Amino acid sequence: MKSTKILAASVVALSILAGSGAAMPTAFAAEAAVSQTAQKGTVVSSVAFRTTSSLSTGSRIRYLQKGETFTILDKVNGGYWYKIRDKNGVLGYVSSLAKYVSVSGQSTAPSGNNSKPATANPTADSIIAYGKKYMGTPYVFGGGRKNDKTFDCSGFTSWVFRHHGIALTKGGAQSQYNQDLGKVIPRSQLKKGDLVFFSTPGTVNKTGVKKIGHVGIYMGDNKVLHTYKVGIGVTVSSMASGWWDTHFVAAKRIL
């Protein structure tokens, strides 16, 4: 008799859960939400799989290899990173740059309270806007490698691009020019967001790549966002005349 009552109660409970008014337990509801919005990603070019959505914090778990697939769970850090689960079930983060990953499936909105979807790839305007937040930040040789309290020229460009998921080397202006990233372009084809390289008093008489001693971010309208001198810090300078005009050496397009 007792077993009959238990069976009947179970049937009633199942009927209630099956009704339109039943709510899924929170954990299962969250799991279902993920499965409905998750995208599938495929690695286009080897990309770092990291513990955090930043190149300046956390650590690299491993490199995801070309052709490897993964599940995208979220867009984070302004949409410049994906939170993912790899084929082994490991959670982590990868750059959302199209040069590294391609995406298929439903759109995953970025987390947070911002209702506007973030762009998957950084733009010149977003690079420049982020860099301008540091206007006046003091110049210190070697600055920008560990934090954003001070910068030198290449530390500044590296910090700004790395914030957007682009691993620009921290090794100096010549290293950023030599890095296998982007392409060299003539001055006549400059666009916003390009890296611009100049000679300095210490390199002006050298030749080739060794002539490069300074780097900045081209803003358009013959202006460069950069840092080069103690007491000035991050600033905007004209390339229309003066030193930054006559001592221009080269440019690279990273975006």
Stockholm file with secondary structure:
# STOCKHOLM 1.0

chainA/1-255         MKSTKILAASVVALSILAGSGAAMPTAFAAEAAVSQTAQKGTVVSSVAFRTTSSLSTGSRIRYLQKGETFTILDKVNGGYWYKIRDKNGVLGYVSSLAKYVSVSGQSTAPSGNNSKPATANPTADSIIAYGKKYMGTPYVFGGGRKNDKTFDCSGFTSWVFRHHGIALTKGGAQSQYNQDLGKVIPRSQLKKGDLVFFSTPGTVNKTGVKKIGHVGIYMGDNKVLHTYKVGIGVTVSSMASGWWDTHFVAAKRIL
#=GR chainA/1-255 SS CHHHHHHHHHHHHHHHHHSTTCCCCHHHHHHHHHHHHCEEEEESSCEEEESSSCSSSSCEEEEECTTCEEEEEEEEGGGTEEEEECTTSCEEEEECCTTTEEEEESCCCBSSSCCSCCCSSCCHHHHHHHHHTTTTCCBCTTTTSSCSSSBCHHHHHHHHHHHTTCCCCSSCHHHHHHSSSSEEECGGGCCTTCEEEECCTTTTTCCGGGGCCEEEEEEETTEEEECCSTTTCSEEEESSSSHHHHTEEEEEECC
#=GC SS_cons         CHHHHHHHHHHHHHHHHHSTTCCCCHHHHHHHHHHHHCEEEEESSCEEEESSSCSSSSCEEEEECTTCEEEEEEEEGGGTEEEEECTTSCEEEEECCTTTEEEEESCCCBSSSCCSCCCSSCCHHHHHHHHHTTTTCCBCTTTTSSCSSSBCHHHHHHHHHHHTTCCCCSSCHHHHHHSSSSEEECGGGCCTTCEEEECCTTTTTCCGGGGCCEEEEEEETTEEEECCSTTTCSEEEESSSSHHHHTEEEEEECC
//
